[in-house]
Structure formats: C-alpha cells, structure tokens
Amino acid sequence: MPGAKSTVPPPPPPPRSNMALLQLAFDSGTFPVTLYADGRQVGRIDNAGSRVSVDPGRTSLRAVNESFFFDHDFGELTLAPGETRVLTMPSTASAYIGVRGDSYTGLRVTLDGRDLPGPYPAQLPRIAASRHRIVFKWSEGALSGVEVSDTIDLTGGRQFSIRVVPDNGQVVVQKLR
C-alpha cells in the first residue's frame, strides 16, 4: 500500500570488534615499521593509513625498522576492545659518519649494537631521527685499541654530520639542516 509504514526492522549495527587497533602517525615521510606485542610480531605497517589488530588488554609494544636503525619501546600499554591507538613515529634524517683526522685503518663502527658497513666515511641516506648509541673501535693501525662511544641525538633535524675525535674521545654531532 502506498504510504504504509514498513514493518521490516532496520538491519542491526555491525558487531563491535573485540580487537584493538594500532595505527601509526609519522612526523614526516612514512617508512615501514614492524610491530611487536609482548615480543611477538603482530604486523607490519607500510604507511600512515594502515592498521594492525592486536588483542586488547595490557601489552608491551615495540616498533622496529632495522634498515633505518629504529627500535622504539613504547612500554606497557593497556588497550580496550575496539580501541584505536595512534602511535607517533619520528621522522627520518640523513647522516655522514666520519673520523676527524681521517684515521680509518682498522675502524669498525656500530650503531645501536649493529655493525655499520663501510666503506668509511659512511653515508646513511635515511636513519630514524631519534637517539642512537654509536661506537667507534679501531683494531689496527695508529689507533689500535682505541674505542670511543656516545649516545647521539638526531631529533629535530634532517641532515647531520657525526664525527669522532679520537684525540679527546668525543663524538661531535652537527645538525646541518
């Protein structure tokens, strides 16, 4: 009948997810990140719009990109069922890593506990703009046995020069841009 009300009820709302979602926001320029919850890989996010489902409750969360020397521990998070949590990732920068005085014979550089492949001086076109642990160690040549290490801060910049000064045991970080 025209004008008669329909007796068919509207469809029920979709069921609410019992999972929590993690989404990344980037300071500038996205990069792929692998997420770990309680030491178990839960997914990989390749861009800012992607999301990863995780079990709700308390979880210890880390985000990692080995190519950019990025490993960030978010600590313990409590996520509610259906909650979407946005995690902010740092931007990336580029870095030149060298030795004042050009003493490269026998040099090994480690960044965040991983060997930085030569040849030296090294150019890193993309590195997480965050804090990193750097170690310069010589196994031969005039500086054999010398080791210089420091924590460097690459936040707030896009291009850095990192030089070790073996004579006084310092690592000098200069923000170029």
C-alpha positions in Angstrom: 0.0 0.0 0.0 1.3 3.4 -0.8 2.2 5.5 2.3 2.1 2.4 4.6 4.9 2.1 7.0 7.4 -0.8 6.5 7.3 -3.4 9.2 10.8 -4.7 8.3 13.2 -3.7 11.1 16.4 -1.9 10.1 19.5 -4.1 9.9 21.4 -4.5 13.2 24.6 -2.4 13.5 27.7 -4.4 12.7 29.1 -6.3 15.6 31.7 -4.3 17.6 35.2 -5.7 17.2 36.7 -7.3 20.3 40.2 -6.5 19.0 42.2 -3.2 19.5 43.8 -1.4 16.6 47.2 0.2 16.3 47.7 3.0 13.7 50.9 5.0 13.0 51.3 8.7 12.6 54.6 10.0 11.1 56.3 13.3 11.9 57.2 13.5 8.2 57.7 10.8 5.5 56.5 7.3 6.2 58.6 4.3 6.5 57.7 0.6 7.0 57.6 -0.5 10.7 57.2 -3.9 12.2 55.2 -4.0 15.4 55.9 -6.5 18.3 53.5 -7.1 21.2 54.9 -9.0 24.1 57.9 -10.0 21.9 55.7 -11.5 19.2 55.4 -9.9 15.7 51.9 -8.7 15.2 52.1 -6.9 11.9 53.9 -4.6 9.6 52.6 -1.1 8.7 53.9 0.4 5.5 52.0 3.7 5.5 50.2 6.1 7.8 46.7 4.7 6.9 47.4 1.1 7.7 46.3 -0.5 11.0 47.2 -3.7 12.8 44.8 -5.6 15.1 46.0 -6.7 18.5 44.5 -8.4 21.5 43.0 -6.0 24.0 44.5 -5.7 27.5 48.0 -5.0 28.7 50.8 -5.4 26.2 54.4 -4.4 25.9 54.8 -2.8 22.5 57.8 -2.2 20.2 58.2 -0.7 16.7 61.2 -1.7 14.6 62.7 -0.8 11.2 66.2 -2.3 11.1 67.2 -0.5 7.8 66.7 2.9 9.5 68.2 1.8 12.9 64.9 2.4 14.5 63.8 0.3 17.6 61.4 2.1 19.9 59.9 0.6 23.0 56.5 2.1 23.9 56.5 0.2 27.2 53.3 -1.2 28.7 50.1 -0.1 27.1 46.5 -1.0 28.1 44.2 -1.3 25.1 40.4 -1.6 25.3 38.4 -3.8 23.0 37.5 -1.8 19.9 40.0 1.0 20.8 42.2 2.5 18.1 45.5 3.8 19.4 47.6 6.1 17.3 51.4 5.8 17.8 53.7 8.6 16.6 56.9 7.7 14.7 59.8 10.0 14.3 60.9 11.5 11.0 64.0 10.3 9.2 67.2 12.1 8.6 70.4 11.6 6.7 73.9 11.3 8.3 77.5 11.4 7.4 79.7 9.4 9.8 83.4 10.0 9.8 86.6 10.4 11.7 88.3 13.8 12.3 91.9 13.2 11.0 90.8 10.5 8.5 92.1 7.6 10.6 90.0 4.8 9.1 92.6 1.9 9.2 91.1 -0.9 11.4 88.0 1.1 12.2 84.7 -0.7 13.0 81.6 1.4 13.7 78.5 0.0 15.4 75.2 1.8 15.6 72.7 0.6 18.2 74.7 -2.6 18.5 74.8 -3.4 14.8 77.8 -3.1 12.5 77.6 -0.1 10.2 79.0 -1.4 6.9 81.8 0.5 5.3 83.4 1.9 3.4 84.1 4.8 5.8 83.3 7.6 6.0 79.8 6.3 5.9 76.7 7.9 4.3 73.3 7.0 5.7 70.6 8.4 3.4 67.8 7.5 5.9 68.1 7.0 9.6 65.4 7.4 12.3 65.7 10.9 13.7 65.9 9.7 17.3 68.5 8.8 19.8 71.2 6.2 18.9 74.2 4.6 20.5 77.4 4.8 18.4 80.7 3.1 19.0 83.9 3.7 17.0 86.6 1.0 17.6 90.0 0.5 16.0 91.6 -3.0 15.8 94.7 -2.0 13.9 96.7 1.0 12.7 97.8 4.0 14.7 94.6 4.0 16.8 94.6 0.2 17.5 92.8 -0.5 20.8 91.1 2.9 20.9 87.3 2.9 21.5 85.0 6.0 21.6 81.3 5.7 22.2 78.4 8.0 22.9 74.7 8.4 22.6 73.8 10.7 19.8 70.5 12.6 19.4 69.3 13.1 15.8 65.9 14.6 16.7 64.8 17.9 15.2 66.9 17.8 12.1 67.1 16.4 8.6 70.8 16.2 7.9 73.7 15.5 10.3 77.4 15.2 10.4 78.7 12.8 13.0 82.5 12.8 13.6 84.6 11.1 16.2 87.6 13.0 17.6 89.9 10.1 18.7 92.4 12.5 20.4 89.9 13.6 23.1 87.4 10.7 22.9 84.4 12.8 21.8 81.7 12.3 19.3 80.6 15.6 17.7 77.2 15.8 16.2 76.5 18.8 13.9 73.0 19.5 12.6 73.4 20.7 9.0 69.7 21.2 8.2 
